[in-house]
Amino acid sequence: MEKSFNVKAGLRILFPTLLLIAGLEFLIWAHWSSLAEVASEWRNPKYSHGYLVPIFAAVLLWLRRDEKTVVDSRIANIGVGLAGVGLGLCVLQFLLPDLVMTIGNAIGRTTIEAIGLCLCVAGSLLYIQQRIQFESVPVKDRWIGLAILIFGEAVWMVGTYRSSNVVEYYGFLPAVLGLFVMVGGLSIVRWAGWSIFFLAFMLPLPGFLDKHLSGGLQNYATRGSTFLLQTLGIAATRDGTHILVGERGSDLFVAEACSGLRMLTIFGAMSVAVALLIQRPMWQRITIVLSAIPIALIVNVVRIVLTGVLFTMLPENDKQIHEFVHGMWGFVMMPMALGLMFLEFQILNNLVIEDDDDMPVPLSLGMPAKAKSPAMSIGAFTPGKPTGSSNTSAIKSVSPTAGPVSDQEASGTSRQPASKP
């Protein structure tokens, strides 16, 4: 809902938002060395989706905002302008790298990106204009937010002291959450909690987890691919992470880069994003998120098998064709994974039929529509006696508007004696 109102009144209402922007800018400045290293990790193909994570988090904030909020169009336009300039500064290094390097040598290597990120944060919150009840926040909530903020900074300091980059990275998110709680109370988590949680997908995995997942996925991919090749009738033998395919014994090496971890990180983030956006029961959302692991593994196994099948048909010594085939199937993995997710949606749609209390009861479950005969009251009926006109008094038609039934009628007797047969 858009409505233009007085600027002073708008600034007074948006004071909590401005306070939140100031706090976020300070956190970005304090953690900028860690955030810059996180951005450098996005050049790794496993974390190339990191560029899109902050953008989706901002979109999720906008989608979960209070739709009844009165939006000042002038402040929203200012927000759009700030976000546009900030986004331009962030991508300037890809468009004009020489100019960015020259400016960076003068004012700092990553100063332009830092300014761009701050402008994007400020512009996004000014455009959303979420109403935060700053004055009504309980003091207890502010202390809880302060404790969360201190915890995040403590994690960051421990990572700095131990020279653990990953620990430094993950200290930023609790600090942001604590700041939000201090400004808007625990109730603000309903609006911003999932966006802050989703920011975790822009951070690289810890080294031990990366190594464990990569080795496990590499082993499962090798075993599954060998089994599927043998099932298709193609000679295949596994030797560690090598698969000897065909009669020629072509060596198909499942390297660490082919373990499927890259697919898992990207598709896992996408599955969480889809689960946050769709309107489905919670158990279906959890199923979609958990299914990212088997879908990523299945897609990787299919890619390895198809590559092995083509290797048996192509010349053995032509490395250029082999590299082309290997790279070609890499582009097919994501559409294949999305197809499996679509199939999963169709299964979930037909697996359970949700009850609808407002659904009318079918006519077949009640009285037939053509039944207009009045209800029948069955009186005394002696088995073994013929039914005729003498016994018709035992069955009486009761009208819906009839008065009370007498004791004689209830006992099945009639005032006139029944005729003897």
Sine and cosine of phi, psi and omega as CSV:
sin_phi,cos_phi,sin_psi,cos_psi,sin_omega,cos_omega
0.00,0.00,0.82,-0.58,-0.04,-1.00
-0.93,-0.37,0.69,-0.72,0.02,-1.00
-0.38,-0.92,0.76,-0.65,-0.01,-1.00
-1.00,0.05,0.77,-0.64,0.01,-1.00
-0.70,-0.71,0.03,-1.00,-0.09,-1.00
-0.85,0.52,0.66,-0.75,-0.07,-1.00
-0.91,0.41,-0.67,0.75,-0.01,-1.00
-0.89,0.45,-0.69,0.72,0.04,-1.00
-0.90,0.44,-0.61,0.79,0.02,-1.00
-0.91,0.42,-0.66,0.75,0.03,-1.00
-0.91,0.41,-0.58,0.82,0.04,-1.00
-0.92,0.40,-0.65,0.76,0.01,-1.00
-0.93,0.36,-0.59,0.81,-0.05,-1.00
-1.00,0.03,0.18,0.98,0.02,-1.00
-0.84,0.55,-0.70,0.71,0.05,-1.00
-0.87,0.50,-0.60,0.80,0.03,-1.00
-0.91,0.41,-0.67,0.74,0.04,-1.00
-0.90,0.43,-0.61,0.79,0.05,-1.00
-0.91,0.42,-0.64,0.77,0.03,-1.00
-0.91,0.41,-0.66,0.75,0.03,-1.00
-0.88,0.48,-0.69,0.73,0.00,-1.00
-0.88,0.47,-0.68,0.74,0.02,-1.00
-0.90,0.43,-0.66,0.75,0.02,-1.00
-0.91,0.40,-0.63,0.78,0.04,-1.00
-0.89,0.46,-0.63,0.78,0.03,-1.00
-0.91,0.41,-0.67,0.74,0.02,-1.00
-0.90,0.43,-0.63,0.77,0.04,-1.00
-0.89,0.46,-0.67,0.74,0.03,-1.00
-0.90,0.43,-0.67,0.74,-0.04,-1.00
-0.93,0.36,-0.57,0.82,-0.07,-1.00
-0.97,-0.24,0.26,0.96,-0.17,-0.99
-0.90,0.44,-0.60,0.80,0.01,-1.00
-0.87,0.50,-0.64,0.77,0.04,-1.00
-0.94,0.33,-0.66,0.75,0.00,-1.00
-0.91,0.42,-0.59,0.81,0.04,-1.00
-0.91,0.42,-0.63,0.78,0.05,-1.00
-0.93,0.38,-0.58,0.81,0.07,-1.00
-0.88,0.48,-0.70,0.72,0.01,-1.00
-0.89,0.45,-0.56,0.83,0.04,-1.00
-0.93,0.37,-0.48,0.88,0.05,-1.00
-0.93,0.36,-0.35,0.93,-0.02,-1.00
-0.93,0.36,-0.23,0.97,0.09,-1.00
-0.96,0.28,-0.30,0.95,0.11,-0.99
-0.95,0.32,0.76,-0.65,-0.03,-1.00
-0.83,0.55,-0.44,0.90,0.00,-1.00
-0.93,0.37,-0.44,0.90,-0.06,-1.00
-0.85,-0.53,0.44,0.90,-0.01,-1.00
-0.92,0.39,-0.28,0.96,0.05,-1.00
-0.97,0.23,-0.10,0.99,-0.05,-1.00
-0.87,0.49,-0.47,0.88,0.02,-1.00
-0.89,0.45,-0.51,0.86,-0.08,-1.00
-1.00,0.01,-0.28,0.96,-0.09,-1.00
-0.89,0.45,-0.76,0.65,0.02,-1.00
-0.88,0.47,-0.56,0.83,0.01,-1.00
-0.91,0.41,-0.70,0.72,0.02,-1.00
-0.91,0.41,-0.59,0.81,0.04,-1.00
-0.88,0.48,-0.64,0.76,0.05,-1.00
-0.92,0.39,-0.65,0.76,0.04,-1.00
-0.89,0.45,-0.62,0.78,0.02,-1.00
-0.91,0.41,-0.59,0.81,0.09,-1.00
-0.88,0.48,-0.66,0.75,-0.01,-1.00
-0.93,0.37,-0.63,0.77,-0.01,-1.00
-0.94,0.35,-0.50,0.86,-0.05,-1.00
-0.99,-0.10,0.18,0.98,0.00,-1.00
-0.95,0.30,0.24,-0.97,0.06,-1.00
-0.97,0.25,0.91,-0.43,-0.07,-1.00
-0.94,0.34,-0.27,0.96,0.03,-1.00
-0.99,0.11,-0.03,1.00,-0.04,-1.00
-0.92,0.40,0.73,-0.68,0.08,-1.00
-0.99,0.16,0.86,-0.51,-0.10,-0.99
-0.98,-0.20,0.79,-0.62,0.11,-0.99
-0.99,0.14,0.89,-0.45,-0.09,-1.00
-0.90,0.44,-0.55,0.84,-0.02,-1.00
-0.93,0.36,-0.68,0.73,0.04,-1.00
-0.92,0.40,-0.60,0.80,0.04,-1.00
-0.90,0.44,-0.63,0.77,0.04,-1.00
-0.91,0.41,-0.62,0.79,0.07,-1.00
-0.88,0.47,-0.67,0.74,0.03,-1.00
-0.87,0.48,-0.68,0.74,0.02,-1.00
-0.89,0.46,-0.66,0.75,0.02,-1.00
-0.90,0.44,-0.70,0.72,0.02,-1.00
-0.90,0.44,-0.69,0.73,0.01,-1.00
-0.90,0.43,-0.63,0.78,0.02,-1.00
-0.90,0.43,-0.70,0.71,0.03,-1.00
-0.90,0.43,-0.67,0.74,0.01,-1.00
-0.90,0.45,-0.66,0.75,0.03,-1.00
-0.91,0.42,-0.60,0.80,0.04,-1.00
-0.90,0.44,-0.64,0.77,0.04,-1.00
-0.92,0.40,-0.56,0.83,-0.01,-1.00
-0.94,0.35,-0.56,0.83,-0.04,-1.00
-1.00,-0.10,0.00,1.00,-0.04,-1.00
-0.90,0.43,-0.51,0.86,-0.01,-1.00
-0.91,0.40,-0.41,0.91,0.03,-1.00
-1.00,0.08,-0.44,0.90,-0.04,-1.00
-1.00,0.00,-0.70,0.71,-0.04,-1.00
-0.78,-0.63,0.95,0.31,-0.08,-1.00
-0.90,0.44,-0.58,0.81,-0.02,-1.00
-0.91,0.40,-0.68,0.74,0.02,-1.00
-0.90,0.43,-0.67,0.74,0.01,-1.00
-0.90,0.43,-0.61,0.79,0.01,-1.00
-0.92,0.40,-0.63,0.77,0.02,-1.00
-0.90,0.43,-0.72,0.70,0.02,-1.00
-0.92,0.38,-0.61,0.79,0.00,-1.00
-0.90,0.44,-0.57,0.82,0.04,-1.00
-0.92,0.40,-0.42,0.91,-0.04,-1.00
-1.00,0.02,-0.67,0.74,-0.10,-0.99
-0.90,-0.43,-0.14,0.99,-0.04,-1.00
0.73,-0.69,0.62,-0.78,-0.15,-0.99
-0.89,0.45,-0.63,0.78,-0.07,-1.00
-0.88,-0.47,0.36,0.93,-0.04,-1.00
-0.92,0.40,-0.61,0.80,-0.02,-1.00
-0.90,0.44,-0.69,0.73,0.02,-1.00
-0.90,0.43,-0.59,0.81,0.02,-1.00
-0.91,0.42,-0.69,0.72,0.04,-1.00
-0.90,0.44,-0.66,0.75,0.01,-1.00
-0.89,0.46,-0.67,0.74,0.01,-1.00
-0.90,0.43,-0.67,0.74,0.02,-1.00
-0.88,0.47,-0.66,0.75,0.02,-1.00
-0.92,0.40,-0.61,0.79,0.02,-1.00
-0.90,0.43,-0.67,0.74,0.01,-1.00
-0.90,0.44,-0.73,0.68,0.00,-1.00
-0.90,0.44,-0.70,0.72,-0.01,-1.00
-0.90,0.44,-0.64,0.77,-0.01,-1.00
-0.90,0.43,-0.72,0.70,-0.02,-1.00
-0.93,0.35,-0.56,0.83,0.07,-1.00
-0.93,0.36,-0.54,0.84,0.04,-1.00
-0.95,0.31,-0.64,0.76,-0.02,-1.00
-0.94,0.33,-0.69,0.73,0.04,-1.00
0.81,0.59,0.75,0.66,0.06,-1.00
-0.92,0.38,0.76,-0.65,0.01,-1.00
-0.97,0.22,0.85,-0.52,-0.01,-1.00
-0.92,-0.40,0.86,-0.52,0.00,-1.00
-0.98,0.18,0.98,0.19,-0.11,-0.99
-0.92,0.40,-0.67,0.74,-0.10,-1.00
-0.95,0.30,-0.44,0.90,-0.05,-1.00
-1.00,-0.06,0.11,0.99,0.00,-1.00
-0.95,0.31,0.79,-0.61,0.04,-1.00
-0.89,0.45,0.52,-0.85,0.02,-1.00
-0.88,0.47,-0.56,0.83,0.02,-1.00
-0.86,0.50,-0.64,0.76,0.02,-1.00
-0.90,0.43,-0.60,0.80,0.01,-1.00
-0.91,0.41,-0.63,0.77,0.05,-1.00
-0.92,0.40,-0.61,0.79,0.06,-1.00
-0.90,0.44,-0.69,0.72,0.04,-1.00
-0.88,0.47,-0.64,0.76,0.03,-1.00
-0.90,0.44,-0.64,0.77,0.02,-1.00
-0.90,0.43,-0.66,0.75,0.03,-1.00
-0.91,0.42,-0.65,0.76,0.02,-1.00
-0.89,0.46,-0.71,0.71,0.02,-1.00
-0.89,0.45,-0.63,0.78,0.04,-1.00
-0.88,0.48,-0.71,0.70,0.02,-1.00
-0.88,0.47,-0.66,0.75,0.02,-1.00
-0.93,0.37,-0.56,0.83,0.05,-1.00
-0.91,0.42,-0.66,0.75,0.06,-1.00
-0.88,0.47,-0.66,0.75,0.01,-1.00
-0.89,0.45,-0.66,0.75,0.00,-1.00
-0.92,0.38,-0.61,0.79,0.04,-1.00
-0.90,0.43,-0.68,0.73,0.05,-1.00
-0.88,0.47,-0.62,0.78,0.04,-1.00
-0.92,0.40,-0.66,0.75,-0.03,-1.00
-0.92,0.39,-0.63,0.78,-0.03,-1.00
-1.00,-0.03,0.09,1.00,0.01,-1.00
0.84,0.54,0.64,0.77,0.04,-1.00
-0.96,-0.27,0.96,-0.26,-0.07,-1.00
-0.90,0.44,-0.66,0.76,-0.06,-1.00
-0.90,0.44,-0.64,0.77,0.04,-1.00
-0.89,0.45,-0.64,0.77,0.08,-1.00
-0.87,0.50,-0.68,0.73,-0.03,-1.00
-0.86,0.51,-0.74,0.68,-0.12,-0.99
-0.97,0.22,-0.15,0.99,0.11,-0.99
-0.97,0.25,-0.28,0.96,-0.04,-1.00
-0.95,0.32,-0.63,0.78,-0.09,-1.00
-0.92,0.39,-0.72,0.69,0.08,-1.00
-0.87,0.49,-0.56,0.83,0.03,-1.00
-0.90,0.44,-0.66,0.75,0.04,-1.00
-0.91,0.42,-0.69,0.72,0.02,-1.00
-0.88,0.48,-0.69,0.73,0.02,-1.00
-0.89,0.46,-0.62,0.79,0.05,-1.00
-0.90,0.44,-0.69,0.72,0.03,-1.00
-0.88,0.48,-0.69,0.72,-0.02,-1.00
-0.92,0.40,-0.62,0.79,0.03,-1.00
-0.89,0.45,-0.59,0.81,-0.04,-1.00
-0.99,0.13,-0.70,0.72,-0.11,-0.99
-0.91,-0.42,0.03,1.00,-0.02,-1.00
0.98,0.18,0.03,-1.00,-0.01,-1.00
-0.91,0.42,-0.40,0.92,-0.01,-1.00
-0.92,0.39,-0.36,0.93,-0.02,-1.00
-0.95,0.31,-0.28,0.96,0.01,-1.00
-0.90,0.45,-0.49,0.87,0.04,-1.00
-0.88,0.48,-0.53,0.85,-0.02,-1.00
-1.00,0.03,-0.73,0.68,-0.17,-0.99
-0.96,-0.28,-0.14,0.99,-0.11,-0.99
-0.87,0.49,-0.73,0.68,-0.06,-1.00
-0.93,0.36,-0.53,0.85,0.04,-1.00
-0.92,0.40,-0.68,0.74,0.03,-1.00
-0.91,0.41,-0.64,0.77,0.05,-1.00
-0.89,0.46,-0.64,0.77,-0.06,-1.00
-0.93,0.37,-0.40,0.92,0.03,-1.00
-0.88,0.47,-0.32,0.95,0.01,-1.00
-0.88,0.47,-0.41,0.91,-0.02,-1.00
-0.96,0.27,-0.19,0.98,0.06,-1.00
-1.00,0.06,-0.17,0.99,-0.03,-1.00
-1.00,-0.03,0.60,-0.80,0.05,-1.00
-0.94,0.34,0.44,-0.90,0.03,-1.00
-0.94,0.33,0.50,-0.87,0.13,-0.99
-0.85,0.53,0.48,-0.87,-0.10,-0.99
-0.85,0.52,-0.69,0.72,-0.03,-1.00
-0.92,0.39,-0.60,0.80,0.01,-1.00
-0.95,0.33,-0.63,0.77,0.05,-1.00
-0.87,0.50,-0.73,0.68,-0.02,-1.00
-0.92,0.40,-0.67,0.74,-0.02,-1.00
-0.91,0.41,-0.72,0.69,0.00,-1.00
-0.91,0.40,-0.67,0.75,-0.03,-1.00
-0.89,0.45,-0.70,0.71,0.01,-1.00
-0.91,0.41,-0.66,0.75,0.01,-1.00
-0.91,0.42,-0.72,0.70,0.02,-1.00
-0.91,0.42,-0.59,0.80,0.03,-1.00
-0.89,0.45,-0.66,0.75,0.01,-1.00
-0.92,0.39,-0.73,0.68,0.00,-1.00
-0.90,0.43,-0.62,0.78,0.01,-1.00
-0.91,0.42,-0.63,0.77,0.01,-1.00
-0.92,0.40,-0.72,0.70,0.00,-1.00
-0.90,0.43,-0.72,0.69,-0.02,-1.00
-0.90,0.43,-0.63,0.77,0.00,-1.00
-0.92,0.39,-0.66,0.75,0.03,-1.00
-0.88,0.47,-0.70,0.72,0.00,-1.00
-0.89,0.46,-0.68,0.74,-0.04,-1.00
-0.94,0.35,-0.61,0.79,0.06,-1.00
-0.89,0.45,-0.68,0.73,0.04,-1.00
-0.91,0.42,-0.59,0.81,0.04,-1.00
-0.90,0.44,-0.56,0.83,0.03,-1.00
-0.98,0.21,-0.02,1.00,0.03,-1.00
1.00,0.04,0.26,0.97,0.00,-1.00
-0.98,-0.19,0.74,-0.68,0.01,-1.00
-0.90,0.43,0.84,-0.55,-0.02,-1.00
-0.54,-0.84,0.72,-0.70,0.01,-1.00
-0.75,-0.66,0.73,-0.68,-0.02,-1.00
-0.99,-0.12,0.72,-0.69,0.08,-1.00
-0.72,-0.69,1.00,-0.01,-0.09,-1.00
0.94,0.35,-0.89,-0.46,0.07,-1.00
-0.97,-0.26,0.29,0.96,0.07,-1.00
-0.95,-0.30,0.62,-0.79,0.05,-1.00
-0.84,-0.54,0.87,-0.50,0.07,-1.00
-1.00,0.01,0.92,-0.40,-0.16,-0.99
-0.93,-0.36,0.67,-0.74,0.12,-0.99
0.98,0.20,0.07,-1.00,0.00,-1.00
-0.94,0.35,-0.47,0.88,0.02,-1.00
-0.97,0.23,-0.23,0.97,-0.02,-1.00
0.94,0.34,0.65,0.76,0.01,-1.00
-0.87,0.48,0.76,-0.65,-0.06,-1.00
-0.99,0.10,0.91,-0.42,0.05,-1.00
-0.94,-0.33,0.97,-0.25,-0.09,-1.00
-1.00,-0.06,0.85,-0.52,0.07,-1.00
-1.00,0.00,1.00,-0.03,-0.07,-1.00
-0.96,0.27,0.14,-0.99,0.02,-1.00
-0.89,0.45,-0.54,0.84,0.04,-1.00
-0.93,0.37,-0.34,0.94,0.01,-1.00
-0.99,-0.17,0.25,0.97,-0.04,-1.00
-0.94,0.33,-0.36,0.93,-0.03,-1.00
0.99,-0.16,0.05,1.00,0.00,-1.00
-0.91,0.40,-0.60,0.80,0.05,-1.00
-0.88,0.48,-0.70,0.72,0.02,-1.00
-0.90,0.43,-0.61,0.79,-0.02,-1.00
-0.92,0.40,-0.68,0.73,-0.01,-1.00
-0.91,0.40,-0.68,0.73,-0.02,-1.00
-0.94,0.33,-0.75,0.67,-0.05,-1.00
-0.95,0.32,-0.49,0.87,0.08,-1.00
-0.90,0.44,-0.70,0.71,0.06,-1.00
-0.89,0.46,-0.63,0.77,0.02,-1.00
-0.92,0.40,-0.62,0.78,0.01,-1.00
-0.90,0.43,-0.67,0.74,0.05,-1.00
-0.90,0.44,-0.65,0.76,0.03,-1.00
-0.88,0.47,-0.69,0.73,0.02,-1.00
-0.90,0.44,-0.67,0.74,0.00,-1.00
-0.90,0.44,-0.52,0.85,0.02,-1.00
-0.97,0.23,-0.40,0.92,-0.08,-1.00
-1.00,-0.07,-0.54,0.84,-0.11,-0.99
-0.97,0.24,0.44,-0.90,0.06,-1.00
-0.98,-0.19,1.00,0.04,-0.02,-1.00
-0.63,-0.78,0.29,-0.96,0.06,-1.00
-0.85,0.53,0.40,-0.92,-0.08,-1.00
-0.88,0.47,-0.61,0.80,-0.04,-1.00
-0.91,0.40,-0.52,0.85,0.05,-1.00
-0.95,0.31,-0.60,0.80,0.05,-1.00
-0.90,0.44,-0.68,0.73,0.03,-1.00
-0.90,0.45,-0.63,0.77,0.03,-1.00
-0.88,0.47,-0.65,0.76,0.00,-1.00
-0.91,0.42,-0.65,0.76,0.00,-1.00
-0.92,0.39,-0.72,0.69,-0.03,-1.00
-0.93,0.37,-0.47,0.88,-0.02,-1.00
-0.95,0.31,-0.16,0.99,0.02,-1.00
-0.88,0.48,-0.55,0.83,-0.04,-1.00
-0.93,0.37,-0.82,0.58,0.02,-1.00
-0.91,0.41,-0.55,0.84,0.01,-1.00
-0.91,0.42,-0.71,0.71,0.02,-1.00
-0.88,0.47,-0.64,0.77,0.02,-1.00
-0.92,0.38,-0.69,0.73,0.00,-1.00
-0.89,0.46,-0.71,0.71,-0.02,-1.00
-0.89,0.45,-0.65,0.76,0.01,-1.00
-0.92,0.39,-0.64,0.77,0.04,-1.00
-0.89,0.45,-0.68,0.73,0.02,-1.00
-0.89,0.47,-0.65,0.76,0.02,-1.00
-0.89,0.46,-0.69,0.72,0.00,-1.00
-0.91,0.41,-0.65,0.76,-0.01,-1.00
-0.91,0.42,-0.71,0.71,0.01,-1.00
-0.90,0.44,-0.61,0.79,0.06,-1.00
-0.90,0.43,-0.66,0.75,0.03,-1.00
-0.90,0.44,-0.63,0.78,0.02,-1.00
-0.89,0.45,-0.68,0.73,0.00,-1.00
-0.94,0.34,-0.51,0.86,0.03,-1.00
-0.90,0.44,-0.52,0.85,0.02,-1.00
-0.95,0.30,-0.33,0.95,-0.03,-1.00
-0.99,-0.16,-0.34,0.94,-0.08,-1.00
-1.00,-0.08,0.31,-0.95,0.07,-1.00
-0.86,0.51,0.63,-0.77,-0.14,-0.99
-0.95,0.32,-0.57,0.82,-0.13,-0.99
-0.99,-0.12,0.05,1.00,-0.03,-1.00
-1.00,0.03,1.00,-0.04,-0.07,-1.00
-0.94,0.33,-0.52,0.86,-0.02,-1.00
-0.90,0.44,-0.67,0.74,0.02,-1.00
-0.92,0.39,-0.63,0.78,0.02,-1.00
-0.89,0.46,-0.69,0.73,0.03,-1.00
-0.92,0.40,-0.59,0.80,0.03,-1.00
-0.90,0.43,-0.70,0.71,0.02,-1.00
-0.90,0.45,-0.67,0.75,0.00,-1.00
-0.88,0.47,-0.69,0.73,0.02,-1.00
-0.96,0.29,-0.53,0.85,-0.02,-1.00
-0.89,0.46,-0.70,0.72,-0.03,-1.00
-0.93,0.36,-0.36,0.93,0.06,-1.00
-0.90,0.43,-0.56,0.83,0.03,-1.00
-0.97,0.25,-0.34,0.94,-0.05,-1.00
-1.00,0.08,-0.28,0.96,-0.13,-0.99
-0.89,0.45,-0.73,0.68,-0.05,-1.00
-0.91,0.41,-0.73,0.68,0.10,-1.00
-0.86,0.52,-0.58,0.82,0.04,-1.00
-0.91,0.41,-0.66,0.75,0.03,-1.00
-0.91,0.42,-0.64,0.76,0.04,-1.00
-0.91,0.42,-0.57,0.82,0.08,-1.00
-0.90,0.44,-0.65,0.76,0.06,-1.00
-0.92,0.40,-0.59,0.81,0.06,-1.00
-0.90,0.43,-0.65,0.76,0.05,-1.00
-0.89,0.46,-0.66,0.75,0.05,-1.00
-0.89,0.45,-0.61,0.79,0.05,-1.00
-0.89,0.45,-0.65,0.76,0.05,-1.00
-0.87,0.49,-0.67,0.74,-0.01,-1.00
-0.91,0.42,-0.62,0.79,0.03,-1.00
-0.91,0.41,-0.68,0.73,0.01,-1.00
-0.91,0.42,-0.56,0.83,0.02,-1.00
-0.91,0.42,-0.56,0.83,-0.06,-1.00
-0.98,-0.20,-0.06,1.00,-0.03,-1.00
-0.97,0.22,-0.67,0.74,-0.05,-1.00
-0.77,-0.64,0.74,-0.67,0.08,-1.00
-0.98,-0.18,0.89,-0.45,-0.03,-1.00
-0.95,0.31,0.64,-0.77,0.06,-1.00
-0.96,0.29,0.61,-0.80,0.05,-1.00
-0.80,-0.60,0.95,-0.33,-0.05,-1.00
-0.92,0.39,-0.41,0.91,-0.03,-1.00
-1.00,0.10,-0.07,1.00,-0.03,-1.00
-0.94,0.33,0.78,-0.63,0.00,-1.00
-0.91,0.42,0.52,-0.85,0.01,-1.00
-0.96,0.28,0.77,-0.64,0.03,-1.00
-0.86,0.50,0.51,-0.86,-0.01,-1.00
-0.90,0.43,-0.47,0.88,-0.03,-1.00
-0.93,0.37,-0.32,0.95,0.01,-1.00
-1.00,0.06,-0.25,0.97,0.00,-1.00
-0.91,-0.42,-0.47,-0.88,0.03,-1.00
-0.96,0.28,0.67,-0.74,0.04,-1.00
-0.83,0.56,0.54,-0.84,-0.07,-1.00
-0.90,0.43,-0.48,0.88,-0.04,-1.00
-1.00,0.01,-0.05,1.00,-0.04,-1.00
-0.97,0.24,0.96,-0.29,0.00,-1.00
-0.89,-0.46,0.02,1.00,-0.02,-1.00
-0.97,0.26,0.60,-0.80,0.00,-1.00
-0.93,0.36,0.31,-0.95,0.03,-1.00
-0.90,0.43,0.52,-0.85,-0.05,-1.00
-0.95,-0.31,0.68,-0.73,0.08,-1.00
-0.95,-0.32,0.84,-0.54,-0.05,-1.00
-1.00,-0.07,0.86,-0.51,0.00,-1.00
-1.00,-0.09,-0.42,-0.91,-0.02,-1.00
-0.93,0.38,0.77,-0.64,0.01,-1.00
-0.66,-0.76,0.88,-0.48,-0.05,-1.00
-1.00,-0.02,0.90,-0.44,0.02,-1.00
-0.87,0.49,0.56,-0.83,0.06,-1.00
1.00,-0.06,-0.23,0.97,0.02,-1.00
-1.00,-0.09,0.60,-0.80,-0.01,-1.00
-0.91,0.41,0.58,-0.81,0.06,-1.00
-1.00,-0.09,0.84,-0.55,-0.02,-1.00
-0.45,-0.89,-0.39,-0.92,-0.03,-1.00
-0.93,0.37,-0.45,0.89,-0.02,-1.00
-0.95,0.32,-0.37,0.93,-0.03,-1.00
-0.97,-0.24,0.05,1.00,-0.03,-1.00
-0.93,0.37,-0.36,0.93,0.03,-1.00
-0.95,0.30,-0.28,0.96,0.00,-1.00
-0.96,0.28,-0.37,0.93,0.00,-1.00
-0.92,-0.39,0.91,-0.42,-0.07,-1.00
-0.89,-0.46,0.59,-0.81,0.07,-1.00
-1.00,0.05,0.79,-0.62,-0.03,-1.00
-0.94,-0.34,0.85,-0.53,0.03,-1.00
-0.99,0.14,0.50,-0.87,0.02,-1.00
-0.89,0.46,-0.34,0.94,-0.02,-1.00
-0.97,-0.24,0.23,0.97,-0.04,-1.00
-0.95,0.31,0.41,-0.91,-0.01,-1.00
-0.98,0.18,-0.16,-0.99,-0.02,-1.00
-0.90,0.43,0.48,-0.88,-0.01,-1.00
-1.00,-0.02,0.72,-0.69,-0.01,-1.00
-0.96,0.27,0.23,-0.97,-0.01,-1.00
-0.90,0.43,-0.59,0.81,0.00,-1.00
-0.92,0.39,-0.64,0.77,0.01,-1.00
-0.94,0.34,-0.57,0.82,0.01,-1.00
-0.93,0.37,-0.52,0.86,0.00,-1.00
-0.99,0.11,-0.05,1.00,0.08,-1.00
1.00,-0.02,0.05,1.00,-0.01,-1.00
-1.00,-0.04,0.35,-0.94,0.02,-1.00
-0.85,-0.52,0.45,-0.89,0.02,-1.00
-0.89,0.45,-0.54,0.84,0.01,-1.00
-1.00,-0.08,0.75,-0.66,0.04,-1.00
-0.89,0.46,0.65,-0.76,0.02,-1.00
-0.95,0.32,0.61,-0.79,0.00,-1.00
-0.94,0.34,0.61,-0.79,0.03,-1.00
-0.97,0.26,0.63,-0.78,0.03,-1.00
-0.92,0.40,0.00,0.00,0.00,0.00
